[in-house]
């Protein structure tokens, strides 16, 4: 029946309305409609790609739960962006630039294609939850947080460029958007560009194909603040690096603020030109590490308060102790637990939580291993002393197991090459990089090496 999809969604919305704060529900869930249900797939229509990304990233598990409960059977969720009218009204025409852009932006894409013209409202491009007020500060990110506040208060004058690096899900994008939102709120008509490095690349290629390079260059080289996510995407792309080099220089020479995020230090981006590496290190470099348990507890309490849910203290503590390396995963686990508690009404216990979060806990276990544990396991396996992991001894029977240990640390943890070198007797990042390549090359041609490394990896991630 044509109204079946909407009937299910209406019932699910009733549940969501009771679970969430009114302003949160009205902002993200009230505008969503259900377009169709095909078998066990319910397609929800959203206003734009940003809304789709945000719902997928933050509430997909909750949506599956409430919809499945409404349908009384397991239901999967799909998304479709609502079509934009081709003949806009006079009111729409007065805001044509914002409307045209709304269908294109996403959580990491805040500047439209080079064909777009007209003023933008920067705050429309950011997740409203990603502000300095909602960011939980701990020992792992205190330096990065302070640097971002300094930059947001005096863009172009303090720490330019600002280069943030750290593992996935640790808050780099949150801080990047917080800078943009602070500048937007406190400066008159700032020109803010916020986008991923991949989008910068795609727009450049589009401009090149369509003869719009002058427009592309004017657009980005006249920004007041340029916020670039995931600059490691530049690796190995010589033509894009050339373009970004000149964009960087134009902005820096004009004292305009540049903030970049990356998953590693600039000097560890393979295939990045030295002139870019040196420029990325001109200003301030700030590392964001995995949060300690106190910070994880604070994050969980703040997220629970935002969702207006109360969970037993032992459950919060369990989550903080078991999910240690990824804030996004930590918050996602909390959302899933909260949704389960509210939808089922059952009493929560650790056994139930372990079953509910089985996949998340398994994934977390893959990266929760320490450098010391890897060194110990490898030393035991090859029957060498643990002290040889950091010694200067170079016989093959010692040096290659040491290289395998470096390789496994690089594969199974978020440690940088420099920090890995420090853990292996103060070796430099080039030595670690060489070790990883050596192991990888030998794994391709030697079955015994593949078996040894594979066995150790399974033991460490079991």
Secondary structure, DSSP 8 states (H G I E B T S, - for coil): -TTHHHHHHHHHHHHHHHHS-HHHHHHHTTT-EEEEEETTEEEEEESSHHHHHHHHHHHHHHHHHHHHHHHTS--EEEEEE----SS--HHHHTTHHHHHHHTT-BTTB-S--TT--S---GGGGS-TT-STTT----TTTHHHHHHHHHHHHSTTTSSSSEEEEE-TTSSHHHHHHHHHHHHHHHSTT--EEEEEHHHHHHHHHHHHHTT-HHHHHHHHHT-SEEEEE-GGGGTT-HHHHHHHHHHHHHHHHTT-EEEEEESS-GGG-TT--HHHHHHHTSSEEEEE----HHHHHHHHHHHHHHTT----HHHHHHHHHH--S-HHHHHHHHHHHHHHHHHH-----HHHHHHHTHHHHHHHHHH---HHHHHHHHHHHHT--GGGGSS----HHHHHHHHHHHHHHHHHS---HHHHHHHTTS--HHHHHHHHHHHHHHHHH-HHHHHHHHHHHHHHH-
